[in-house]
């Protein structure tokens, strides 16, 4: 069992990792390289999981292939593998789409977050919210605010269970099926592993 201080440091590491991971989901290869290098530095402080290996593998590929990001618009802008939760969780029953988006937005509102520029169920928005939950829990623990720390932890577990964990693997499968290059296949595997590890940051 970790001490409170070590656990707080672990939370901050995950917060930063998720935030940068969200920003690495872009069509700009140079920006991807920049952010993946940051993830490689951060991953040294993460527990020994597949994350380090996946970050290294993804970074190496993007650095070596000048056209690494060429799949982005076809996969994600043209709807081949949409980066939206409801494209997978409400694919069969379209009438559930509004409910699912409202539920995601409800999580955001509870923590004073207003999404802008896109739908609330966009992958980047959900990752950034996950990052915020890690950050807020770490802040609460630092100030001995056990109650709010538990609220943040409980919300994180619910948000992953009810949202991210319900679709990132399906999203990854859609990318693997439709991608012409390995860039976003590797990135999606990194995403799936991140969600898996983030759901249990104490015991990994």
Secondary structure, 3 states (H helix, E strand, C coil): CCCHHHHHHHHHHHHHHHHHHHHCCCCCHHHHHHHHHHHHHHHCCCCCCHHHHHHHHHHHHHHHCCCCCCCHHHHHHCCCCCCECHHHHCCCCHHHHHHHHHHHHHHHHHCCCCCCCCCCCEHHHHHHHHHHHHHHHHHHHHCCCHHHHHHHHHHHHHHHHHHHHHHHHHHHHHHHHHCCCCHHHHHHHHHHHHHHHHCCCCCC
